[in-house]
């Protein structure tokens, strides 16, 4: 399984699973990242943090730690 952290710039992927628990998982879901949604990776900062993505028509910046909790295909 790949995580969102491993996806390179310009790729579109589909979320398969959210790992993590409690408030962190809830926050990721509140941002619109849920199972089955498509995520386009716009930019990855030079050191990998943060990752800029487009989800449901809006832009979002995710920390590396959060991106690791999002499994994609």
N, CA and C atoms as an extended XYZ file, in Angstrom:
219
Properties=species:S:1:pos:R:3:atomname:S:1:resname:S:1:resid:I:1 pbc="F F F"
N         0.823       -1.206        0.000 N   UNK     1
C         0.000        0.000        0.000 CA  UNK     1
C         0.861        1.262        0.000 C   UNK     1
N         0.518        2.180       -0.864 N   UNK     2
C         1.227        3.468       -0.909 CA  UNK     2
C         0.496        4.473       -0.036 C   UNK     2
N         1.243        5.439        0.471 N   UNK     3
C         0.614        6.534        1.202 CA  UNK     3
C         0.730        7.799        0.359 C   UNK     3
N        -0.060        8.802        0.697 N   UNK     4
C        -0.057       10.067       -0.039 CA  UNK     4
C         1.336       10.713       -0.012 C   UNK     4
N         2.088       10.457        1.049 N   UNK     5
C         3.436       11.016        1.196 CA  UNK     5
C         4.365       10.536        0.077 C   UNK     5
N         4.141        9.323       -0.431 N   UNK     6
C         5.030        8.725       -1.436 CA  UNK     6
C         4.685        9.117       -2.875 C   UNK     6
N         3.557        9.790       -3.077 N   UNK     7
C         3.113       10.141       -4.426 CA  UNK     7
C         3.870       11.367       -4.918 C   UNK     7
N         4.268       11.334       -6.182 N   UNK     8
C         5.031       12.469       -6.706 CA  UNK     8
C         4.107       13.521       -7.322 C   UNK     8
N         4.702       14.682       -7.575 N   UNK     9
C         3.991       15.824       -8.136 CA  UNK     9
C         3.261       15.494       -9.435 C   UNK     9
N         2.056       16.025       -9.587 N   UNK    10
C         1.322       15.878      -10.830 CA  UNK    10
C         0.500       14.607      -10.938 C   UNK    10
N         0.534       13.764       -9.928 N   UNK    11
C        -0.233       12.513       -9.971 CA  UNK    11
C        -1.591       12.677       -9.305 C   UNK    11
N        -2.578       11.967       -9.840 N   UNK    12
C        -3.896       11.923       -9.221 CA  UNK    12
C        -4.091       10.509       -8.686 C   UNK    12
N        -4.497       10.414       -7.431 N   UNK    13
C        -4.687        9.109       -6.806 CA  UNK    13
C        -6.043        9.054       -6.114 C   UNK    13
N        -6.458        7.853       -5.746 N   UNK    14
C        -7.738        7.656       -5.071 CA  UNK    14
C        -7.461        7.165       -3.650 C   UNK    14
N        -8.138        7.761       -2.669 N   UNK    15
C        -7.945        7.381       -1.270 CA  UNK    15
C        -8.608        6.024       -1.026 C   UNK    15
N        -7.843        5.084       -0.438 N   UNK    16
C        -8.401        3.770       -0.145 CA  UNK    16
C        -8.671        3.583        1.339 C   UNK    16
N        -7.862        4.226        2.183 N   UNK    17
C        -8.022        4.021        3.626 CA  UNK    17
C        -7.347        5.135        4.412 C   UNK    17
N        -7.949        5.479        5.542 N   UNK    18
C        -7.325        6.433        6.466 CA  UNK    18
C        -6.876        5.665        7.698 C   UNK    18
N        -5.591        5.757        8.005 N   UNK    19
C        -5.115        5.154        9.247 CA  UNK    19
C        -5.077        6.270       10.278 C   UNK    19
N        -4.530        6.023       11.425 N   UNK    20
C        -4.540        7.058       12.452 CA  UNK    20
C        -5.858        6.977       13.200 C   UNK    20
N        -5.935        7.700       14.311 N   UNK    21
C        -7.153        7.588       15.101 CA  UNK    21
C        -7.535        8.883       15.790 C   UNK    21
N        -8.743        8.897       16.291 N   UNK    22
C        -9.226       10.017       17.089 CA  UNK    22
C        -9.246       11.336       16.366 C   UNK    22
N        -8.830       12.403       17.059 N   UNK    23
C        -8.925       13.768       16.544 CA  UNK    23
C        -8.190       13.989       15.219 C   UNK    23
N        -7.041       13.337       15.044 N   UNK    24
C        -6.246       13.526       13.821 CA  UNK    24
C        -7.022       12.980       12.623 C   UNK    24
N        -7.537       11.773       12.756 N   UNK    25
C        -8.315       11.160       11.682 CA  UNK    25
C        -9.563       11.995       11.372 C   UNK    25
N       -10.220       12.466       12.422 N   UNK    26
C       -11.413       13.302       12.279 CA  UNK    26
C       -11.085       14.575       11.496 C   UNK    26
N        -9.934       15.194       11.816 N   UNK    27
C        -9.522       16.426       11.153 CA  UNK    27
C        -9.276       16.190        9.664 C   UNK    27
N        -8.624       15.072        9.343 N   UNK    28
C        -8.367       14.741        7.936 CA  UNK    28
C        -9.694       14.558        7.199 C   UNK    28
N       -10.643       13.883        7.828 N   UNK    29
C       -11.950       13.668        7.204 CA  UNK    29
C       -12.712       14.993        7.070 C   UNK    29
N       -12.578       15.873        8.041 N   UNK    30
C       -13.235       17.189        7.980 CA  UNK    30
C       -12.690       18.036        6.836 C   UNK    30
N       -11.452       17.771        6.420 N   UNK    31
C       -10.848       18.502        5.300 CA  UNK    31
C       -11.357       17.985        3.959 C   UNK    31
N       -12.179       16.943        3.985 N   UNK    32
C       -12.743       16.416        2.743 CA  UNK    32
C       -12.019       15.196        2.211 C   UNK    32
N       -11.026       14.724        2.944 N   UNK    33
C       -10.289       13.541        2.497 CA  UNK    33
C       -10.951       12.308        3.117 C   UNK    33
N       -11.752       11.632        2.302 N   UNK    34
C       -12.452       10.436        2.757 CA  UNK    34
C       -12.200        9.310        1.766 C   UNK    34
N       -12.566        8.107        2.138 N   UNK    35
C       -12.362        6.941        1.283 CA  UNK    35
C       -13.070        7.137       -0.061 C   UNK    35
N       -12.339        6.863       -1.146 N   UNK    36
C       -12.926        6.941       -2.481 CA  UNK    36
C       -12.748        8.271       -3.194 C   UNK    36
N       -12.326        9.309       -2.472 N   UNK    37
C       -12.183       10.625       -3.092 CA  UNK    37
C       -10.859       10.694       -3.873 C   UNK    37
N       -10.850       11.473       -4.973 N   UNK    38
C        -9.629       11.632       -5.760 CA  UNK    38
C        -8.826       12.822       -5.255 C   UNK    38
N        -7.518       12.634       -5.184 N   UNK    39
C        -6.607       13.661       -4.691 CA  UNK    39
C        -5.534       13.900       -5.748 C   UNK    39
N        -5.352       15.168       -6.133 N   UNK    40
C        -4.310       15.538       -7.091 CA  UNK    40
C        -3.161       16.190       -6.328 C   UNK    40
N        -1.957       15.655       -6.480 N   UNK    41
C        -0.793       16.205       -5.787 CA  UNK    41
C        -0.218       17.349       -6.618 C   UNK    41
N        -0.348       18.584       -6.125 N   UNK    42
C         0.095       19.773       -6.853 CA  UNK    42
C         1.578       20.042       -6.669 C   UNK    42
N         2.013       20.074       -5.420 N   UNK    43
C         3.403       20.434       -5.128 CA  UNK    43
C         3.877       19.671       -3.899 C   UNK    43
N         5.170       19.385       -3.900 N   UNK    44
C         5.787       18.828       -2.704 CA  UNK    44
C         6.953       19.753       -2.378 C   UNK    44
N         6.972       20.284       -1.173 N   UNK    45
C         8.044       21.205       -0.772 CA  UNK    45
C         9.393       20.491       -0.845 C   UNK    45
N        10.479       21.237       -1.023 N   UNK    46
C        11.815       20.640       -1.193 CA  UNK    46
C        12.169       19.576       -0.142 C   UNK    46
N        11.813       19.810        1.095 N   UNK    47
C        12.126       18.823        2.132 CA  UNK    47
C        10.957       17.857        2.368 C   UNK    47
N         9.948       17.942        1.525 N   UNK    48
C         8.826       17.011        1.617 CA  UNK    48
C         7.702       17.461        2.535 C   UNK    48
N         7.863       18.606        3.172 N   UNK    49
C         6.847       19.071        4.120 CA  UNK    49
C         6.557       20.543        3.873 C   UNK    49
N         5.383       21.006        3.557 N   UNK    50
C         4.150       20.222        3.407 CA  UNK    50
C         3.942       19.725        1.968 C   UNK    50
N         2.885       18.945        1.811 N   UNK    51
C         2.465       18.448        0.511 CA  UNK    51
C         1.222       19.238        0.131 C   UNK    51
N         1.218       19.847       -1.056 N   UNK    52
C         0.035       20.601       -1.496 CA  UNK    52
C        -0.800       19.733       -2.415 C   UNK    52
N        -2.081       19.596       -2.081 N   UNK    53
C        -2.976       18.756       -2.877 CA  UNK    53
C        -4.249       19.503       -3.238 C   UNK    53
N        -4.953       19.007       -4.250 N   UNK    54
C        -6.268       19.528       -4.591 CA  UNK    54
C        -7.272       18.413       -4.313 C   UNK    54
N        -8.270       18.721       -3.477 N   UNK    55
C        -9.302       17.759       -3.091 CA  UNK    55
C       -10.657       18.418       -3.250 C   UNK    55
N       -11.581       17.749       -3.928 N   UNK    56
C       -12.947       18.263       -4.091 CA  UNK    56
C       -12.979       19.719       -4.569 C   UNK    56
N       -12.021       20.087       -5.443 N   UNK    57
C       -12.023       21.422       -6.023 CA  UNK    57
C       -11.338       22.504       -5.206 C   UNK    57
N       -10.763       22.167       -4.076 N   UNK    58
C       -10.024       23.201       -3.349 CA  UNK    58
C        -8.624       22.728       -2.974 C   UNK    58
N        -7.757       23.701       -2.709 N   UNK    59
C        -6.364       23.403       -2.418 CA  UNK    59
C        -6.133       23.246       -0.925 C   UNK    59
N        -5.231       22.334       -0.600 N   UNK    60
C        -4.999       21.967        0.778 CA  UNK    60
C        -3.518       21.686        0.983 C   UNK    60
N        -2.977       22.090        2.122 N   UNK    61
C        -1.595       21.730        2.464 CA  UNK    61
C        -1.646       20.743        3.611 C   UNK    61
N        -0.917       19.647        3.451 N   UNK    62
C        -0.885       18.603        4.480 CA  UNK    62
C         0.531       18.414        4.998 C   UNK    62
N         0.648       18.196        6.299 N   UNK    63
C         1.957       17.859        6.853 CA  UNK    63
C         2.316       16.445        6.420 C   UNK    63
N         3.619       16.161        6.398 N   UNK    64
C         4.093       14.837        6.033 CA  UNK    64
C         3.467       13.763        6.924 C   UNK    64
N         3.391       14.050        8.212 N   UNK    65
C         2.835       13.089        9.164 CA  UNK    65
C         1.377       12.757        8.836 C   UNK    65
N         0.613       13.770        8.403 N   UNK    66
C        -0.786       13.537        8.032 CA  UNK    66
C        -0.878       12.779        6.711 C   UNK    66
N        -0.017       13.138        5.760 N   UNK    67
C        -0.020       12.487        4.449 CA  UNK    67
C         0.303       11.001        4.575 C   UNK    67
N         1.095       10.651        5.583 N   UNK    68
C         1.455        9.252        5.812 CA  UNK    68
C         0.263        8.407        6.243 C   UNK    68
N        -0.735        9.044        6.816 N   UNK    69
C        -1.913        8.315        7.310 CA  UNK    69
C        -2.943        8.051        6.223 C   UNK    69
N        -2.707        8.586        5.018 N   UNK    70
C        -3.678        8.456        3.936 CA  UNK    70
C        -3.167        7.440        2.926 C   UNK    70
N        -3.812        6.269        2.877 N   UNK    71
C        -3.407        5.240        1.924 CA  UNK    71
C        -4.140        5.463        0.613 C   UNK    71
N        -3.406        5.313       -0.499 N   UNK    72
C        -3.959        5.611       -1.823 CA  UNK    72
C        -3.629        4.515       -2.824 C   UNK    72
N        -4.321        4.575       -3.970 N   UNK    73
C        -3.992        3.668       -5.073 CA  UNK    73
C        -3.968        4.430       -6.376 C   UNK    73
